[in-house]
Amino acid sequence: SSYSTAQGRALLWADAAMKRGGDRTEEGRAKAPRQNGETSGSANGRAQPTLGAPRGRPVSSTYVTAGKVVVISEVEDVEEPDKEAEILKERLDRCRGVLLSSSYEYPGRYAQWTIGFSDPPISFEAWGRRFSIKALNGRGVLFLTTIWEVLREHPALADIRREAESIEGSAAVPKGFFPEEERSKQPSIFTIVRAIVELFKSDEDPHLGLYGAFGYDLAFQFENVKLHQPRDPKQRDVVLYIPDELLVINHQSRQSWRMRYDFVFSSETGMCTTKGVARGGNSVDFLSRSEFPDGVKAREFEPGEFAKLVDIAKKKFKRGDLFEAVLSQTFREPCRGKPSEIFTCLQKRNPSPYGFHINLGEDEFLVGASPEMFVRAERNLQGMRVETCPISGTIRRGKDALEDAENIRRILTDTKEESEITMCTDVDRNDKSRICEHGTVQVIGRRQIELYSRLIHTVDHVEGYLRPEFDAIDAFLCHTWAVTVCGAPKTWAMQFVEESERSQRCWYGAAIGHIAFDGHLNTGLTLRTVRIRNGVAEVRAGATLLYDSVPESEEKETELKASACLAAVRNPWDTPSAAVAEPQALADRTAGQGMSVLLIDFEDSFVHTLANYVRQTGATVTTVRHTQAEHALKSMAKPDLALLSPGPGCPSDFNVSKHIGVLVERKVPIFGVCLGLQSIVEHFGGKLSQLPYPMHGKPSKVLVCDLEQSNPIFEGLPARFCVARYHSLYAAKPLPDCLVQTAILSGSEQAEEELMVMGIQHRSLPIAAVQFHPESILTRPDFGLHMLVNALKLAKKPQ
């Protein structure tokens, strides 16, 4: 009689479910259980991976966990998922909870999804080996008795006590001998995590589990590292929540649903249920800041100080103490915006596979857009698959796709960057080999490119299959922490990090994510993260150091990596799309306004791109085939500039000299490209030679000549730059006296006079030409446009 109608119904339902031996019911229908973490569909004998995304929409159901907890899940469709996600984001500014969101896709690796909640009933927190399991509302109090009965006699706990609204205790210090293969089984804070997972273990639900953040210092429960940095006794090493309501969005399948959970617990004192008990929790408004508190600096290292650490690291490398090390520094800003606003800004500016907005309570938040998977484990037909994606190798994004391609080429041919990721992946393979079936650890992706808003990364993809005696938590712990955030060999690198950095890492370099009660796990590294505490935003960023490292470059890399998060903190309200490329700048986009250009086409395949470039200057372009050029000149007003296009064959195939003669007679300025240059040289009495090896679609560096007179076509351009070549013929030296070379092929040892002519101009007439193609993608677009602007300016000069 003391129970409400809803509670009584839940208890009767739970009693019936337990008598059935734990069979699952789905709206009254029985169904065979799914293997934990298993994905749907198969290929080559394997279930298809989820790529971290939620599986298909479940139905409402009741099931019994391994610890005899009855779980009642009610599922409803969400009609406006984006609106619901916004509501949840804003609620997390005030209430505890977690929002995980992937806004990045990569075939075979990442999909787009969102999952989150607020006001969880229960939390698990730890400081070193000390832990607290707290009820966060009236529903959470009902969890405590059952959890207490599971933990109170646990042999791996040093002490434990029950409070009215919490369970407090500490994990025992390991004693005796543990083989390295079983290091993850020794007593630690994860002993309690395992016990909670075992209590709620069930193959029936891939969503319910522990969500939250793991701190860097957890590694010291398994690695013998002497601590040098002062520790804040209030700084938590773990904050995990069990939710009782979840918003789930699969962006690719366009399915969205909400799951509401109720629980029925049986204990020595009887049965109790959360059914009918109010949901909710404490709400505390976020307090922003416009200035730093006293004594807080904007950066941990003054400019130049971090670079000095690289020199210290190099001594370690030379001696053989370390192969690589990852050192980091912290940047700070007063947090003017709300955490939700910063998170929204990061999602739009910097889409990533591991986005997160976590309210940890106690005025501490984690907001991030991490590019790197830490550990993901899920079952397929072959077994429990463990995968990681070590990132090592970073270069700045280009201004456009062409500069991106050049930067990708640079990073892929950089031996230092290759060494970085090789060492990371070799260590990662070693981590998996500790617990995986022999022969299953494989590199399935090598130095693959991932593009982010400001950075390009090279990424490896490594997988392995766990031996039967190990689970996803073992996989998580044997990788703690990734070599990409500490270095190698790991223990010595961790010690070097502890001795060299200036503060406790807290959450940096550790992980956020989800340990599911069905046995799978999905976690991302805590990188590109804003830690907000007491209104101050901290962004920590590191650089991978090798013996080949350039100190100043490594310091700049930390600044670059921190820049996206710092920009979001400084101004979270201005959120331009990261996907929109800015157009290349021109010296003068109005140079051609009011001008007419006659483009003579010598049957070329690039002529219309050339016309496109000229039109971008504001000029009017008329394109005619060489067979119609004479007629066009007679019928149209005198053009301001004649453009001689590239083309196949040689100048005599098109009788180009005749056209040049007409243009000179009519005092029309001329600019030639490739065949156009060759034609000008022949017209004025020069000779052409043939290359032994044709240069078609090949990049080359050109050197701009330093002339006594002006060099108008190359004015405002670098002294050396890369261009596209499509030619077999070239201008032989010496050039006719009336012509002067304005650019040559750039060589390192040949004398200047021996190098091939790449640009010419007439000494007295407004005639100039280039041997390369300014309109090709191998010539930087802004440089190509700039040359055509200069050609138009040359045409404007008084004759």
KELUM-692905 format. One record per residue (C-alpha): x, z negated, y negated. Coordinates in steps of 0.5 Angstrom, whole numbers, plus 500, padded with zeros to 3 digits. Layout:
BEGIN
x->X	z->Z	y->Y
...
END
This chain:
BEGIN
x->500	z->500	y->500
x->506	z->499	y->495
x->507	z->507	y->496
x->504	z->512	y->492
x->500	z->517	y->495
x->506	z->522	y->494
x->511	z->517	y->497
x->507	z->516	y->503
x->506	z->523	y->505
x->513	z->524	y->504
x->515	z->518	y->509
x->510	z->521	y->514
x->513	z->528	y->513
x->520	z->525	y->514
x->518	z->521	y->520
x->515	z->527	y->524
x->521	z->531	y->522
x->526	z->526	y->525
x->522	z->525	y->531
x->522	z->533	y->532
x->530	z->532	y->532
x->531	z->535	y->526
x->528	z->541	y->527
x->527	z->545	y->520
x->520	z->547	y->518
x->519	z->552	y->512
x->512	z->551	y->510
x->510	z->550	y->517
x->514	z->555	y->521
x->520	z->553	y->525
x->526	z->557	y->524
x->533	z->558	y->528
x->538	z->554	y->524
x->544	z->558	y->520
x->551	z->557	y->521
x->554	z->553	y->516
x->556	z->558	y->510
x->555	z->564	y->514
x->553	z->570	y->510
x->548	z->576	y->511
x->549	z->582	y->514
x->556	z->584	y->518
x->561	z->590	y->518
x->567	z->591	y->523
x->564	z->584	y->526
x->564	z->580	y->520
x->559	z->577	y->516
x->559	z->580	y->509
x->562	z->575	y->504
x->558	z->573	y->498
x->563	z->573	y->493
x->561	z->566	y->491
x->554	z->569	y->489
x->548	z->565	y->491
x->545	z->567	y->498
x->538	z->570	y->498
x->532	z->566	y->495
x->530	z->561	y->500
x->523	z->558	y->502
x->521	z->551	y->501
x->523	z->547	y->507
x->524	z->540	y->510
x->530	z->538	y->514
x->534	z->532	y->517
x->541	z->532	y->515
x->547	z->529	y->520
x->546	z->522	y->517
x->539	z->522	y->518
x->537	z->523	y->511
x->531	z->527	y->510
x->531	z->533	y->505
x->525	z->536	y->502
x->526	z->542	y->498
x->521	z->546	y->494
x->523	z->552	y->491
x->519	z->556	y->486
x->521	z->563	y->482
x->524	z->563	y->475
x->521	z->568	y->471
x->525	z->568	y->465
x->532	z->566	y->468
x->536	z->567	y->461
x->532	z->563	y->457
x->532	z->557	y->462
x->540	z->558	y->463
x->540	z->557	y->455
x->535	z->551	y->455
x->540	z->548	y->461
x->546	z->549	y->457
x->543	z->546	y->451
x->541	z->540	y->455
x->548	z->539	y->457
x->550	z->537	y->450
x->546	z->531	y->451
x->546	z->530	y->458
x->550	z->529	y->464
x->550	z->535	y->469
x->554	z->542	y->471
x->553	z->549	y->469
x->557	z->554	y->473
x->557	z->561	y->472
x->561	z->568	y->474
x->560	z->573	y->469
x->566	z->577	y->472
x->565	z->582	y->478
x->571	z->585	y->482
x->570	z->589	y->488
x->571	z->584	y->495
x->572	z->578	y->490
x->567	z->576	y->485
x->560	z->577	y->483
x->556	z->575	y->478
x->551	z->569	y->478
x->549	z->562	y->475
x->548	z->555	y->478
x->547	z->549	y->475
x->543	z->542	y->473
x->542	z->536	y->469
x->541	z->529	y->470
x->543	z->528	y->477
x->541	z->522	y->480
x->548	z->520	y->483
x->555	z->521	y->481
x->562	z->519	y->484
x->568	z->518	y->480
x->575	z->516	y->481
x->581	z->513	y->478
x->587	z->513	y->482
x->585	z->510	y->489
x->579	z->506	y->486
x->572	z->509	y->486
x->565	z->508	y->483
x->559	z->511	y->486
x->554	z->510	y->481
x->546	z->511	y->480
x->545	z->515	y->474
x->537	z->514	y->474
x->532	z->510	y->478
x->532	z->516	y->484
x->540	z->515	y->484
x->539	z->507	y->486
x->535	z->509	y->492
x->541	z->513	y->495
x->546	z->507	y->494
x->543	z->503	y->501
x->544	z->509	y->505
x->551	z->510	y->502
x->553	z->503	y->503
x->551	z->503	y->510
x->556	z->509	y->511
x->562	z->506	y->507
x->562	z->499	y->508
x->565	z->498	y->515
x->570	z->505	y->514
x->577	z->503	y->516
x->580	z->508	y->511
x->578	z->503	y->505
x->582	z->498	y->502
x->576	z->494	y->499
x->568	z->496	y->497
x->563	z->492	y->494
x->555	z->493	y->492
x->553	z->492	y->485
x->546	z->493	y->483
x->547	z->500	y->481
x->553	z->502	y->484
x->558	z->502	y->489
x->565	z->500	y->487
x->571	z->500	y->492
x->578	z->503	y->493
x->581	z->508	y->498
x->587	z->505	y->503
x->594	z->507	y->502
x->596	z->511	y->508
x->600	z->507	y->513
x->604	z->510	y->519
x->606	z->517	y->521
x->602	z->523	y->519
x->604	z->530	y->521
x->604	z->535	y->515
x->599	z->539	y->519
x->594	z->533	y->518
x->596	z->530	y->511
x->589	z->532	y->508
x->586	z->527	y->514
x->590	z->521	y->511
x->586	z->516	y->507
x->585	z->518	y->500
x->579	z->519	y->495
x->577	z->525	y->499
x->576	z->520	y->505
x->569	z->518	y->501
x->568	z->525	y->499
x->568	z->527	y->506
x->563	z->521	y->508
x->558	z->523	y->503
x->559	z->530	y->505
x->558	z->528	y->513
x->552	z->524	y->511
x->548	z->530	y->508
x->551	z->535	y->512
x->546	z->540	y->514
x->547	z->548	y->516
x->540	z->549	y->512
x->542	z->549	y->505
x->548	z->553	y->502
x->546	z->550	y->495
x->546	z->542	y->496
x->552	z->539	y->495
x->557	z->536	y->490
x->559	z->539	y->484
x->564	z->537	y->478
x->571	z->537	y->477
x->578	z->535	y->480
x->584	z->532	y->476
x->591	z->534	y->477
x->593	z->527	y->479
x->589	z->527	y->485
x->595	z->531	y->488
x->599	z->524	y->487
x->595	z->521	y->493
x->599	z->526	y->498
x->605	z->528	y->494
x->611	z->523	y->493
x->612	z->524	y->485
x->615	z->519	y->481
x->610	z->518	y->474
x->614	z->519	y->468
x->608	z->520	y->463
x->604	z->514	y->461
x->597	z->514	y->464
x->590	z->513	y->460
x->587	z->507	y->465
x->580	z->510	y->463
x->582	z->517	y->465
x->578	z->519	y->471
x->581	z->524	y->476
x->574	z->526	y->479
x->567	z->526	y->477
x->562	z->529	y->482
x->555	z->529	y->482
x->549	z->530	y->487
x->544	z->534	y->484
x->536	z->533	y->485
x->534	z->540	y->482
x->538	z->546	y->481
x->537	z->553	y->477
x->540	z->558	y->481
x->541	z->566	y->478
x->543	z->571	y->482
x->545	z->577	y->477
x->546	z->582	y->482
x->540	z->582	y->486
x->536	z->579	y->480
x->533	z->574	y->483
x->532	z->567	y->480
x->529	z->560	y->483
x->529	z->553	y->482
x->530	z->548	y->487
x->527	z->541	y->487
x->529	z->536	y->492
x->527	z->529	y->494
x->530	z->525	y->499
x->528	z->520	y->505
x->533	z->515	y->507
x->532	z->510	y->513
x->536	z->504	y->513
x->537	z->497	y->516
x->531	z->495	y->511
x->527	z->501	y->512
x->525	z->507	y->509
x->525	z->509	y->502
x->523	z->516	y->498
x->525	z->519	y->491
x->518	z->523	y->492
x->514	z->520	y->486
x->520	z->517	y->482
x->521	z->520	y->475
x->527	z->525	y->474
x->531	z->524	y->468
x->537	z->520	y->465
x->541	z->518	y->459
x->541	z->522	y->453
x->547	z->522	y->448
x->547	z->527	y->442
x->554	z->530	y->442
x->558	z->528	y->435
x->562	z->534	y->432
x->568	z->533	y->428
x->571	z->537	y->422
x->578	z->533	y->422
x->582	z->530	y->427
x->582	z->522	y->428
x->588	z->519	y->425
x->595	z->520	y->429
x->592	z->526	y->433
x->596	z->533	y->432
x->594	z->540	y->432
x->600	z->541	y->438
x->604	z->538	y->442
x->610	z->541	y->441
x->613	z->544	y->434
x->614	z->551	y->434
x->621	z->553	y->438
x->621	z->546	y->442
x->617	z->549	y->448
x->622	z->554	y->448
x->628	z->549	y->449
x->625	z->547	y->456
x->626	z->554	y->459
x->633	z->553	y->458
x->633	z->546	y->462
x->629	z->550	y->467
x->634	z->555	y->468
x->639	z->550	y->470
x->634	z->548	y->475
x->634	z->555	y->478
x->641	z->556	y->478
x->643	z->550	y->482
x->637	z->552	y->487
x->633	z->546	y->485
x->627	z->550	y->483
x->625	z->557	y->484
x->620	z->557	y->479
x->616	z->552	y->475
x->610	z->552	y->470
x->610	z->548	y->464
x->605	z->547	y->459
x->603	z->545	y->452
x->597	z->542	y->449
x->593	z->545	y->443
x->588	z->541	y->439
x->582	z->543	y->434
x->577	z->538	y->431
x->570	z->540	y->435
x->565	z->543	y->430
x->561	z->546	y->434
x->557	z->544	y->440
x->560	z->545	y->447
x->554	z->549	y->449
x->556	z->554	y->443
x->563	z->554	y->445
x->561	z->556	y->452
x->557	z->561	y->450
x->562	z->564	y->446
x->567	z->564	y->451
x->562	z->567	y->456
x->561	z->573	y->451
x->568	z->574	y->449
x->572	z->572	y->455
x->568	z->574	y->461
x->571	z->570	y->467
x->569	z->569	y->475
x->569	z->561	y->474
x->565	z->560	y->467
x->563	z->552	y->467
x->560	z->547	y->462
x->560	z->540	y->465
x->558	z->534	y->461
x->562	z->529	y->465
x->559	z->523	y->461
x->563	z->518	y->457
x->563	z->523	y->451
x->568	z->528	y->455
x->566	z->535	y->457
x->570	z->541	y->460
x->568	z->548	y->458
x->572	z->554	y->460
x->572	z->561	y->463
x->578	z->561	y->468
x->580	z->567	y->471
x->583	z->564	y->478
x->580	z->562	y->484
x->583	z->556	y->487
x->580	z->556	y->494
x->574	z->559	y->497
x->571	z->557	y->504
x->565	z->560	y->507
x->564	z->562	y->515
x->563	z->569	y->517
x->563	z->571	y->525
x->570	z->570	y->526
x->570	z->563	y->523
x->571	z->559	y->517
x->575	z->564	y->512
x->579	z->561	y->507
x->581	z->565	y->501
x->585	z->565	y->494
x->587	z->569	y->489
x->594	z->567	y->486
x->595	z->570	y->479
x->602	z->571	y->476
x->604	z->576	y->471
x->601	z->576	y->464
x->601	z->582	y->459
x->597	z->582	y->453
x->591	z->587	y->453
x->592	z->594	y->449
x->588	z->596	y->443
x->584	z->601	y->448
x->584	z->604	y->455
x->591	z->608	y->454
x->595	z->602	y->451
x->592	z->598	y->457
x->594	z->603	y->462
x->601	z->603	y->459
x->601	z->595	y->459
x->599	z->596	y->466
x->605	z->600	y->468
x->610	z->596	y->464
x->607	z->589	y->468
x->607	z->593	y->475
x->615	z->595	y->474
x->617	z->589	y->471
x->621	z->586	y->476
x->621	z->579	y->473
x->613	z->579	y->474
x->614	z->581	y->481
x->618	z->576	y->483
x->613	z->571	y->480
x->607	z->573	y->484
x->611	z->574	y->490
x->614	z->567	y->490
x->607	z->564	y->488
x->604	z->568	y->494
x->609	z->566	y->499
x->608	z->559	y->498
x->600	z->560	y->498
x->601	z->563	y->505
x->605	z->557	y->507
x->599	z->553	y->505
x->594	z->556	y->509
x->599	z->557	y->515
x->599	z->549	y->515
x->591	z->549	y->518
x->590	z->556	y->519
x->590	z->560	y->526
x->596	z->563	y->527
x->596	z->571	y->525
x->590	z->570	y->521
x->594	z->569	y->514
x->594	z->576	y->511
x->595	z->579	y->504
x->589	z->583	y->503
x->590	z->585	y->496
x->597	z->586	y->493
x->599	z->586	y->485
x->592	z->588	y->483
x->590	z->588	y->476
x->584	z->584	y->473
x->583	z->585	y->466
x->580	z->580	y->461
x->578	z->580	y->454
x->586	z->579	y->451
x->590	z->579	y->457
x->592	z->583	y->463
x->593	z->579	y->470
x->597	z->581	y->476
x->593	z->578	y->482
x->594	z->577	y->490
x->588	z->576	y->495
x->590	z->572	y->501
x->586	z->570	y->507
x->586	z->566	y->513
x->582	z->563	y->518
x->581	z->555	y->519
x->583	z->552	y->526
x->577	z->548	y->529
x->580	z->541	y->527
x->580	z->543	y->520
x->574	z->544	y->515
x->573	z->547	y->508
x->576	z->540	y->505
x->582	z->541	y->509
x->583	z->548	y->506
x->582	z->545	y->499
x->587	z->539	y->500
x->593	z->543	y->503
x->593	z->548	y->497
x->593	z->542	y->492
x->595	z->544	y->487
x->596	z->552	y->486
x->603	z->554	y->486
x->601	z->558	y->480
x->600	z->552	y->476
x->606	z->547	y->478
x->611	z->552	y->481
x->616	z->552	y->487
x->618	z->548	y->492
x->612	z->545	y->490
x->614	z->537	y->490
x->620	z->538	y->486
x->616	z->543	y->481
x->611	z->537	y->480
x->616	z->532	y->479
x->620	z->537	y->474
x->613	z->538	y->471
x->612	z->530	y->470
x->619	z->529	y->467
x->618	z->535	y->462
x->611	z->535	y->459
x->609	z->530	y->454
x->602	z->528	y->457
x->598	z->527	y->463
x->595	z->534	y->465
x->588	z->530	y->466
x->584	z->536	y->468
x->589	z->542	y->467
x->591	z->546	y->473
x->586	z->542	y->478
x->579	z->545	y->480
x->572	z->545	y->478
x->567	z->547	y->483
x->562	z->546	y->489
x->563	z->542	y->495
x->557	z->544	y->499
x->553	z->540	y->505
x->553	z->546	y->509
x->561	z->546	y->510
x->563	z->552	y->505
x->566	z->551	y->498
x->567	z->555	y->492
x->572	z->552	y->487
x->576	z->555	y->481
x->582	z->553	y->477
x->582	z->549	y->471
x->585	z->554	y->466
x->583	z->557	y->460
x->579	z->550	y->459
x->577	z->546	y->453
x->577	z->539	y->454
x->573	z->535	y->449
x->573	z->528	y->448
x->571	z->524	y->442
x->570	z->530	y->438
x->577	z->533	y->439
x->578	z->539	y->443
x->584	z->540	y->447
x->586	z->547	y->450
x->592	z->546	y->455
x->596	z->553	y->457
x->602	z->554	y->461
x->607	z->559	y->463
x->611	z->561	y->469
x->618	z->560	y->468
x->624	z->564	y->472
x->631	z->564	y->471
x->630	z->571	y->468
x->625	z->568	y->463
x->626	z->569	y->456
x->625	z->562	y->452
x->621	z->565	y->446
x->617	z->570	y->450
x->615	z->564	y->455
x->613	z->560	y->449
x->609	z->566	y->446
x->605	z->566	y->452
x->602	z->559	y->452
x->600	z->561	y->445
x->597	z->567	y->447
x->593	z->564	y->453
x->591	z->559	y->449
x->588	z->563	y->443
x->581	z->565	y->446
x->579	z->558	y->447
x->582	z->556	y->441
x->578	z->561	y->437
x->572	z->559	y->440
x->573	z->552	y->438
x->574	z->554	y->431
x->568	z->559	y->430
x->564	z->559	y->436
x->558	z->562	y->432
x->561	z->569	y->432
x->561	z->572	y->438
x->563	z->580	y->438
x->562	z->583	y->445
x->569	z->583	y->449
x->567	z->590	y->452
x->567	z->594	y->445
x->574	z->597	y->443
x->575	z->598	y->436
x->577	z->605	y->434
x->584	z->606	y->432
x->586	z->606	y->425
x->588	z->612	y->421
x->593	z->612	y->415
x->587	z->616	y->411
x->581	z->618	y->415
x->579	z->621	y->408
x->585	z->626	y->408
x->581	z->632	y->410
x->575	z->631	y->406
x->573	z->638	y->403
x->578	z->642	y->407
x->577	z->647	y->412
x->581	z->649	y->418
x->582	z->655	y->422
x->584	z->653	y->429
x->586	z->659	y->433
x->585	z->658	y->440
x->590	z->662	y->445
x->586	z->661	y->451
x->588	z->653	y->451
x->585	z->648	y->455
x->586	z->642	y->450
x->584	z->646	y->444
x->577	z->642	y->443
x->580	z->636	y->443
x->585	z->638	y->438
x->579	z->640	y->433
x->576	z->633	y->435
x->582	z->630	y->432
x->582	z->634	y->426
x->574	z->633	y->424
x->576	z->625	y->425
x->579	z->626	y->418
x->573	z->629	y->415
x->575	z->636	y->415
x->571	z->642	y->417
x->574	z->646	y->423
x->572	z->653	y->425
x->575	z->655	y->432
x->576	z->662	y->434
x->580	z->666	y->440
x->586	z->669	y->438
x->582	z->676	y->439
x->578	z->674	y->433
x->582	z->671	y->428
x->584	z->677	y->424
x->576	z->678	y->423
x->575	z->671	y->422
x->581	z->671	y->416
x->577	z->677	y->413
x->570	z->674	y->413
x->571	z->667	y->411
x->574	z->664	y->405
x->581	z->662	y->405
x->582	z->656	y->410
x->586	z->650	y->407
x->590	z->650	y->414
x->591	z->654	y->420
x->592	z->651	y->426
x->596	z->654	y->432
x->594	z->652	y->438
x->598	z->651	y->445
x->597	z->656	y->450
x->599	z->659	y->457
x->605	z->664	y->457
x->609	z->666	y->451
x->608	z->668	y->444
x->608	z->675	y->446
x->602	z->675	y->450
x->598	z->673	y->444
x->602	z->677	y->439
x->602	z->671	y->435
x->607	z->673	y->430
x->602	z->678	y->427
x->597	z->672	y->426
x->603	z->668	y->423
x->605	z->674	y->418
x->598	z->675	y->416
x->597	z->667	y->414
x->604	z->667	y->411
x->602	z->673	y->407
x->595	z->670	y->405
x->599	z->663	y->403
x->595	z->659	y->408
x->599	z->653	y->410
x->601	z->653	y->418
x->601	z->647	y->423
x->603	z->649	y->430
x->602	z->645	y->437
x->607	z->647	y->443
x->606	z->655	y->443
x->605	z->654	y->436
x->612	z->652	y->435
x->615	z->657	y->440
x->611	z->662	y->436
x->614	z->660	y->429
x->621	z->660	y->432
x->620	z->667	y->434
x->617	z->669	y->428
x->623	z->667	y->424
x->628	z->670	y->428
x->629	z->664	y->433
x->630	z->665	y->441
x->626	z->661	y->446
x->629	z->658	y->453
x->626	z->656	y->459
x->626	z->649	y->462
x->629	z->649	y->470
x->624	z->644	y->471
x->617	z->645	y->467
x->614	z->639	y->464
x->607	z->639	y->465
x->603	z->632	y->463
x->609	z->629	y->463
x->611	z->623	y->458
x->617	z->623	y->454
x->620	z->619	y->448
x->622	z->623	y->441
x->626	z->621	y->436
x->624	z->623	y->429
x->630	z->626	y->425
x->633	z->623	y->419
x->633	z->628	y->414
x->636	z->629	y->407
x->629	z->632	y->405
x->622	z->629	y->406
x->619	z->629	y->414
x->612	z->630	y->412
x->609	z->630	y->419
x->612	z->624	y->422
x->611	z->620	y->415
x->609	z->613	y->417
x->610	z->613	y->424
x->616	z->610	y->428
x->623	z->612	y->429
x->621	z->613	y->437
x->615	z->614	y->440
x->612	z->617	y->447
x->609	z->623	y->447
x->605	z->628	y->452
x->609	z->635	y->454
x->606	z->641	y->457
x->611	z->646	y->457
x->616	z->651	y->460
x->619	z->654	y->454
x->623	z->651	y->448
x->626	z->653	y->442
x->633	z->655	y->443
x->639	z->652	y->438
x->641	z->654	y->433
x->634	z->655	y->430
x->633	z->660	y->424
x->636	z->658	y->418
x->630	z->657	y->415
x->627	z->652	y->420
x->630	z->645	y->420
x->629	z->640	y->426
x->624	z->634	y->425
x->624	z->631	y->431
x->628	z->631	y->438
x->628	z->629	y->445
x->630	z->622	y->445
x->636	z->621	y->450
x->641	z->615	y->450
x->648	z->619	y->451
x->647	z->626	y->449
x->649	z->628	y->442
x->644	z->629	y->438
x->645	z->637	y->437
x->644	z->638	y->444
x->637	z->634	y->445
x->631	z->639	y->445
x->627	z->641	y->439
x->621	z->637	y->439
x->619	z->638	y->431
x->620	z->643	y->426
x->619	z->645	y->419
x->620	z->651	y->414
x->625	z->649	y->409
x->621	z->652	y->403
x->614	z->654	y->406
x->608	z->649	y->408
x->609	z->651	y->415
x->611	z->645	y->421
x->610	z->644	y->428
x->611	z->640	y->434
x->613	z->642	y->441
x->609	z->636	y->444
x->601	z->635	y->444
x->599	z->630	y->439
x->592	z->630	y->442
x->594	z->628	y->449
x->592	z->621	y->452
x->600	z->620	y->453
x->601	z->621	y->446
x->598	z->614	y->442
x->591	z->617	y->439
x->593	z->613	y->433
x->599	z->617	y->432
x->596	z->624	y->434
x->591	z->623	y->429
x->596	z->620	y->424
x->600	z->627	y->425
x->594	z->631	y->424
x->593	z->627	y->417
x->600	z->629	y->415
x->599	z->636	y->416
x->593	z->636	y->412
x->597	z->632	y->406
x->602	z->638	y->407
x->597	z->643	y->406
x->595	z->640	y->400
x->602	z->640	y->396
x->603	z->645	y->391
x->606	z->651	y->393
END
